[in-house]
Amino acid sequence: MARLSFVQYRLVSGSVALAAVVDDHPPRRVAEFGSTYEFARWAEQRGAGLAEAATTLDLGETVDIDEVLRDGRLLPPIHHPDPAHLYVTGTGLTHLGSAEGRDAMHRAAADASTQTDSMRMFLMGLEGGKPKNGAIGSQPEWFYKGNGDCVASSGTPLVSPVFAQDAGEEPEIAGVYLIGHDGSPLRLGFCLANDFSDHVMEKANYLWLSHSKLRPVSLGPELLTGTLPEDVRGKIKILRDNVVIWEKAFLSGEANMSHSIANLEHHHFKYEIFRKPGDVHVHVFGTATFSFSSGLKTLPGDVFEIEASPFRWPLRNELRLAEPTTFEIRSL
């Protein structure tokens, strides 16, 4: 079966366009649709999967994705016309080895002779995260990151709030979903993701995990349709002044996870509020690799670069700090 992925970008005119990538062929513009969301809704109405529906597409001119990146016209691989209807969520302690860094962080604030909650949750996933024959397995750690307004594309900055104590990367794979007209979650595919997080805040108290995750997420550049390979191998680099200051391989795919993707999906979509027709969900699946566990402190201007096969283009973002803002809470 052909490998099919989609890339969203802006034309020079500013309007949104969609390109399809088949195997190793150059990307070509999809003439009939201006976004992944439009195409997915159309495919669902036809009762067809994305790969089947793509065979009917009128593919136009070749798109130079490298040029699009240089011009700053690349978009995330999915968006919703109303950003409030795009949910960004995630799960942690899902990968083999993922407890090591988290346990070390949390043990600093706990009695070293006791098993931390992080390690207990990881072991629960290791024992029951891959149920067989359709059974329901252990539920993972879960967190909310934001809505469509928190999503950044490759080539754009990841902006850390002024109150953040850390601005750290987490190289991950994300699942992308459309909720169908009957409330069924429809998996559109997978993309690279940087689950930008505040590890200093989390280390201080693991109950602050929910705060530490309320940060932007970067996605893309491409949405890979079909099944995620069992063994995904990638690399995360951090560059400072164009010099690599930290680099490490990372693993994903179910061969390297303590949970099956189906189990993670079940424990997200079992909540009815996440099954509203027309909504989009981006769910990051977790990682075992991040520079904070190596003692690195990132600085504004650092560049995160994530690459992994089978994705053709890397995910690259520069770290910036937000401008100070003020707000006032008033009685109405």
TORPA-642787 format. One record per residue: residue in one letter; x, z, y of N, C-alpha, C in turn. Coordinates in pm, whole numbers, plus 50000, padded with zeros to 5 digits. Each point is the difference from the previous one (the first is absolute). Layout:
N
AXZYXZYXZY ...
// end
This chain:
332
M500845000049881499165000050119500885000050125 A499604992250099500784999150123499995013450074 R501115002850067500085011850086499434996350136 L499025007550045499304996850124500075011750096 S500374997550123499995010450102499524994150132 F499645009050092499484995850129500765007250111 V500184992850111500695005350118499114997350121 Q499805010350083499264998350124500994999350117 Y499684991750097500884998450116499184995050118 R500634999850115499354994450119500574986350031 L499134991050037500444987250051500625002050139 V500704990150049500585000950134498905002350103 S498814995149971498865001950089499495014450003 G500385007949898499585013949993498935002849897 S499354989849947498955002049900500615003349864 V499225007149916500485004349868499874988449901 A501024998549917500004989549898500435006049866 L499714992849894500295004549864500804989249928 A501045004349928500804990849919499975004449855 A499984990349909500065002749856501384996149949 V500525008149907501304997449940499814999249849 V500284988549942499844997949856501394998849938 D500295009149907501315000549935501104999950105 D500994991349985501104999650095499864988750101 H498794994450010499774989350096499925005750142 P500264991750100499885004850138498575004350032 P499835010050085498665004250040499294988550074 R498694999149976499224989850069498755006450060 R499644995150116498865005850071498704997349927 V499145010249994498654998749945499094995550113 A499514987949990499264994250112498645006450022 E499335004249891498615004350012499825014350049 F501035008549987499835014150028501105005050094 G499625009550087500955005550095500595013349961 S499585005449884500545013049961499805002349851 T500775009349946499845004149861498605005749978 Y499525007750096498695006249988498904989449988 E500034990050085499004989349995500034992949864 F501194996949954500124992949873499505008649884 A500365012950000499575009049892498485001549999 R499375001350116498545001150005499344987249946 W500584988750036499484987249952500144998849848 A501185003949947500224999349855499015009049927 E499745011950055499055009049934498604993949999 Q499594993950110498684993850007499854988749896 R501094993549971500004989349899500085005549857 G500275013149988500185005849869501304996049934 A501014997150082501284995149948501125009850036 G501025000649916501205007450033500814992450103 L500985006650062500794993550105500764987949947 A500585001249881500774988949945499104988049973 E498825002549943499064989049973499524993850129 A499635008450098499504994950127501074992150075 A501285004149981501084993350071500194985649955 T499564996749879500164986249951499144990350079 T499005005150072499134991250079500434999050146 L501055007350037500405000350139500654987050044 D499774996950126500664988550063501265005250068 L501154998149938501255005150055500614989650093 G500295004550122500484991050102501505000250015 E500465000950125501414998550029500815011849947 T501284997449976500935010349956500235010150113 V500115012649962500225010750098501395006049978 D500795000450106501345005949994499885015050029 I499965008149896499805014450017501185006350075 D501214995049976501155005550072499864997650150 E499504988550038499774997150142498905008950057 V498955001949920498905008850041500535014250025 L500875004849911500605013250017500855000750127 R500824989950021500874999950120499175000250127 D498864993249997499144999250119499115012350016 G500035009249902499155011850009498534997049977 R499714989849920498614995949977499485003749861 L500815007149922499535004049868499015011650012 L498964999949917498995010549997500065007249865 P499395011749988499885006349869499224990749906 P500175001249870499364990749906498495001849989 I499465010750059498555002350001499655007150129 H498824997150053499455007950110498494999049991 H499335008750073498544999850006499614996850144 P498944992350022499594996950137499745012550084 D499585010949933499835012950066500995009749936 P501095003550069501045008449939499495013149943 A498875005150051499475012649948499514998749857 H499824987649953499534997849864501144996249905 L501225002850040501154998649911500605014049982 Y500035004649876500545013249968501414998549943 V500935008150051501345000749943500165013849937 T500225000349870500125012449924501174998749903 G500285010849929501094999249905500035011449902 T500884998749903500215010349899501505002749987 G500335012549970501405003849984500265006349865 L501285002349971500435005749872499514991749883 T500074986850016499464990749902501064992349924 H501255001150044501074992249938500975009149925 L500564994949893500975007649923501185003450091 G500315012750010501055004550089499515003850138 S498724997450030499515002850135499915014850031 A499965008349897499915014450025501345005750045 E501094993349970501325005850028500205002950148 G499794989650086500195002050142498975009450058 R498744998649960498945008450054500205014649956 D500375002049874500195013649950501155006850073 A501064992350028501135005750072499605004250140 M499164991950066499535003550134499175012749997 H499055000449909499055011149999500595012949943 R501024998549913500605011949943500745008150107 A500434993250106500695007150107499095010150068 A498694997749990499055009250061499305008749896 A500494999749877499365007749893501055007749922 D499535009149917500885007549912500624990349899 A501304999349997500694990449914499725002349852 S499515011949965499735002949859498634995149955 T499194995050094498664995349965499934984950006 Q499044994649928499784985650001499124996650120 T500434990650083499234996650119498724992549963 D499064999950094498774992449979500304985249982 S501024995050069500394985949985500394997149855 M500845008649943500434997649863498835001249904 R499125009650022498835001449912499124987650004 M499804994750122499164988150010500674988049935 F501304998750018500734989049937499875000849848 L500185011949944499915001749855498594997149948 M498985003250080498634996649961499844984849990 G500594992850095499944985549995500804994449884 L501165005949975500834995449890499285001649866 E499245010749988499285002749875498704992149991 G499284998750112498664994249992499714988950097 G501024993950059499784989750102499784986149946 K500234998149870499804986749940499065001249880 P498745002950026499055001649889499754986749929 K499595000849876499774987949920498514998249974 N499664987649966498624996549958498965003450106 G500384997850128499045001750107499725014350040 A500745009649946499795014050035500475002650143 I499545010950059500405003950134501175009749989 G501064997250074501195008349992500095010050114 S501145006650007500245010250103499894993850138 Q499405007450092499914994750136501315002850073 P500464990650080501285001450069499845007050134 E501125002950062500005003850140499444988150079 W499225002950104499364989350079500155003350148 F500144989850084500085002450144499424988150077 Y499645002850124499464990050092501044997250106 K500224987250032500964996450104499344995450129 G498894993049990499364995250122499104988149971 N499594993250107499184988149985500834987650035 G499324988950025500734987650024500915000350121 D499755009250093500845000850119501395005549969 C500215005949882501325005749969500884990349923 V499504987849976500724990349916500924991450086 A501274999349961500994991650068500434988849905 S500384988750057500484988849920501534999849999 S500564992249913501444998349995500484993850131 G501095005250054500544994950125499525007450122 T499055009349983499515008050113500485014449984 P499995007850106500535013749992499095009349919 L500635010049938499295011749950500185010850105 V498905004450058500055008950115499715014349956 S500955008850023499875014049962499455007950118 P499015008849979499465007950112501045009350059 V499815003750126501005008250070500135013849938 F498965004849933500065013549943500605000149860 A500354988449945500534999349865501355006949990 Q500255006149886501285006449974500934991149918 D499444989649944500774990749917499274986750000 A500744989449975499414986649992500644993049881 G499435002549882500644995549878499224989449927 E500734991849929499424988949923499645004549858 E499074992749940499715001149857499654986149950 P500894993749922499754986349952499015000149883 E498904992850015498945000849901499334986449979 I499154999849899499074989049977498615005050038 A499254991650067498635003550037499024990649931 G498865005649958498904991949951499054997250115 V499434988050002499094995850108498654996649938 Y498925005550058498684999249938498944996250103 L499034992349955498784997150075498845006249923 I499125006850071498815005349934498934989150002 G499564996049881499054989049987498625003650049 H499134990050003498655001950055499195010249921 D500385002049871499285009749916500715013649993 G501035001850082500735012750001501135000849900 S500324988949934501095000049903501344997750070 P501035008349972501324997450055500614987649933 L500454990750081500604987649951501464999950041 R500895000249902501434999850031500414985950040 L500514998650124500444986950047501454997349961 G500805010649990501394998049963500875011450046 F501284997250016501005010250029500944995150109 C500585009550072500994996450102501055011050009 L501124996850062501005010050031499465009250109 A500465012450002499555009550101501105009950032 N499995004650124500845011150042499085011350041 D499915010349915499135011550025500755009750093 F500064996550126500705007450105499495014550004 S500915009849996499605013949983500925009550076 D499545012450018500785010550065500405010249894 H501194998349942500425008549890500445013950045 V500465001450125500365013250051498775008850008 M498914994450051498755007550008499535004049861 E500074990749905499545003149865500885010549934 K501304999350026500915009649939499725014250048 A499595001350124499735013350055498875006849926 N498984992149959498885005449924499284988349936 Y499924999949868499414988549932498524998150034 L499365010550053498604998650043499884991550126 W501144996950062500004991050115500194985549958 L499944997149871500144986249954499014991050071 S498745004650014498994991650062500374996350143 H500625009550073500484996950135501174990249996 S500895002049905501224991849994499734985449970 K498824997249943499664986349962499204992550106 L499565007050104499234993450106500974992750093 R500494989149949501014991750065499664985349973 P500654990950070499784985849969500464996649858 V499524988949950500484994249875500304985450029 S501084994849945500274985750015499754993049867 L499464988050009499604992349882500534985850007 G500254994849883500214985649994501404996149960 P500274987350030499184990250069498874993649918 E500105000649866499054992049920499135008649910 L498814994949976499085006049903500144992249870 L500535006649898500204993949869498765002449915 T499344989449957498805001449919500365001749853 G499005003449920500235001649857500465013949963 T500735000949891500445012849944501405003450048 L500215012550039501335004350039500895000749876 P501234994850006500895001249885500205014549957 E500195002049871500225013549948501245006550059 D501024992150027501285005250047500364993150131 V499835007050110500324994850132501295006650047 R500984991950036501295005250043500304995150140 G500325009350088500254996350139501155007750059 K500164998350132501095006650070499525003650140 I500375011950045499725004450136501335001550072 K500084994450120501195001450085499585005650135 I500895008050058499835004350138501224995250077 L499744992750108501084994450081500015006850136 R501205002750049500205005650134501054991450070 D499624994150111500894990850072500484988949907 N499054994949919500254988849908500945003349885 V500265013049978500855004349889499155008249904 V500114997249870499245007749900500595014149991 I499185010150031500485013949993499465007349878 W499004994149934499475006049877499304989049922 E500185000249868499434989649915499775005749861 K498864996749941499735005049866498974991149931 A500144998749871499014992749921498775008849981 F498844993649990498785007549967499254992449892 L499225007549922499254994549889498525002550020 S499184990549958498565002049998499454991849884 G498684998449997499364994149884499765010849895 E499024997749915499565010649908501085004649904 A500994991649969501085004349911500815011250063 N499935001450131500775010050071499125010750065 M498755000749956499045009250061499475010049897 S499625011750050499395010149914498494998549995 H499444991850085498584996850001499834984949981 S498914996149938499644985950000499344996750133 I500104987450040499354995750123498495001849988 A499454997349883498565001749979499585014550023 N500835009549959499675014150020500045003750148 L501004994950072500075002650144498804993850071 E499634988049960498854993450061498725007949973 H499835004549877498785007449966499845012350087 H501085007650018499885012650072499894998050151 H500204987950047499694996950140498564995250015 F499644990349918498694993750018498865007749933 K500295011049935498905008149944499165006350111 Y500555000650121499255005350113499154989050062 E498715002450007499064989750045500304995250142 I500535008850082500304996250138501024988750006 F500804998349893501004989549996499494987349932 R498694999149980499444988249935498884993950086 K500284998650129499034994250092500244985050013 P499004991749970500184985450001500644994950129 G500984991449981500684993750113501245007250047 D500185012649960501195007450042501244994849928 V501165002550061501304996749941500775012949979 H500715000949888500845011549971501424995449968 V500965006950058501414998249966500495013449947 H500485000149876500365012549934501454999149953 V500855008650057501414999949960500165009049877 F500784995249903500045006249868501095010549981 G500905001650098501025010349986501384994449972 T500995008850004501394996049977500805012149955 A501184997449947500925010849965501254999550088 T499994991350102501214997350076499755000950150 F500775008450071499965000050146501285006650051 S500444995750118501315004150050500075014750038 F498865006250032500025014050041500595008949892 S499714996649873500545008249890501514998949990 S500594989850068501464998750003500615006550123 G499155005950084500495006950119500134991350123 L499484987749995500114991050116498935003250103 K500365000350126499045001250110499944986650072 T498834993849999499854987150066499925001950151 L500364989350072500025000250146499264987950055 P499455001050121499384988350061500984988350004 G499504988449966500854988149990500444996849859 D499925009849908500294997249860498994989849946 V500444992249905499154989749941499835002849851 F498755000649955499705001549858499784986149941 E500654997349887499824987049934499725002349852 I498854995449954499575001849862499804986449937 E500594998249883499804987449927499815003249852 A499244991649933499785001849856499454987249943 S500444996749879499414989049925498695005349940 P498934992050002499904985550020499624995950141 F500175008550100499644996450137501124991650062 R499634989450069500994990550051500695004950126 W499285006850088500555003850129500115015250010 P501065005050064500155014550016499075005350107 L499825013150000499255007250102501025006850089 R499964996950128501055004750090499365005350129 N500345012450037499445006250120501045008750069 E499954999950131500875008450081499285012950037 L500725011249994499455012950038500025001750152 R498855003550055499915003150143499225012950018 L500205006350114499255012050036498884996350096 A498855006149983498874997650089500285006050137 E499374994350100500085005650134499175012950006 P500455009850075499215012450012498614997050058 T499015006649946498644998450048499375013750017 T498995000650081499255012450017498534997449975 F499295010149957498564998849984499375013550031 E498744999450030499275012150037498725000749919 I499735011449943498765002249927499005006650095 R498884993450025499045004650097498645002349935 S499255008950052498605001649960499184988950066 L499064994649927499194989150051498595005350029 
// end
